[in-house]
Amino acid sequence: MAQIEEKEPFNRVGVKDAQALIEEGYKVIDVREPFEWAQGRIPNATHIPLNTLLARAQELLTEDNLIFVCAEGVRSAVACEVAAAVGRTNLVNLEGGTVAWARAGNPLER
């Protein structure tokens, strides 16, 4: 599994590690905008746009073991920071986001 950087309260992982974590039961949270979500998403992901997450993190994030994803990994890193700030643990940012997921040949739900 990826190493935690000391300055970040979350792991940054690639597609293969994310797949393994999903198989272990981690939940995928997609923080992209609705129009991006409609274009395709990781199967079984939950959609919580970043602006919604920022406003309602305490209410919406009630579990640990979360993988955050966006298009390329920038917004999802922000989401990881927000989740850590409200006490969530075992947080993961998918580096490269849905772009990397699709490039690796993985399916996207529509």
Residue pairs with C-beta under 8 A, 6 or more apart in sequence:
1 11
1 13
1 17
1 20
1 21
2 11
2 12
2 13
2 14
2 17
2 92
3 11
4 10
4 11
5 12
8 77
8 80
8 81
9 80
9 81
9 84
9 91
10 68
10 77
10 80
10 81
10 83
10 84
10 91
10 92
10 93
11 91
11 92
11 93
12 73
12 77
12 92
12 93
12 95
13 21
13 67
13 92
13 93
13 94
13 95
14 94
14 95
14 96
14 100
15 94
15 96
15 100
15 101
15 104
15 106
16 104
18 67
18 69
18 92
18 94
18 101
19 106
21 65
21 67
21 92
22 28
22 42
22 67
25 65
26 65
26 66
26 67
26 90
26 92
27 46
27 63
27 65
27 66
27 67
28 42
28 44
28 45
28 46
28 66
28 67
28 69
29 45
29 46
29 48
29 53
29 66
29 67
29 68
29 69
29 79
30 37
30 41
30 42
30 45
30 46
30 47
30 48
30 69
30 70
30 98
31 48
31 49
31 50
31 53
31 68
31 69
31 70
31 75
31 76
31 78
31 79
32 41
32 47
32 49
32 50
32 69
32 70
32 71
32 75
32 98
33 49
34 47
34 49
36 70
36 71
36 98
37 47
37 49
38 110
39 110
40 98
40 102
40 108
40 109
40 110
41 47
41 98
41 108
41 109
41 110
42 69
42 98
42 101
42 106
42 108
42 109
43 107
43 108
43 109
44 109
45 69
45 109
48 60
50 70
50 75
50 78
50 79
52 60
53 60
53 61
53 79
53 82
54 82
57 82
57 83
57 85
57 86
58 86
61 82
61 83
61 86
61 88
63 88
64 88
64 89
64 90
64 91
65 90
66 83
66 88
66 90
66 91
66 92
67 92
67 93
67 94
68 76
68 77
68 79
68 80
68 83
68 91
68 92
68 93
68 94
69 76
69 93
69 94
69 97
69 98
69 101
70 76
70 79
70 97
70 98
71 97
71 98
71 99
72 96
72 97
72 99
72 100
73 93
73 94
73 95
73 96
73 97
73 100
76 93
76 94
76 97
77 93
79 93
80 91
80 92
80 93
83 91
84 91
94 100
94 101
96 103
98 108
101 108
102 108
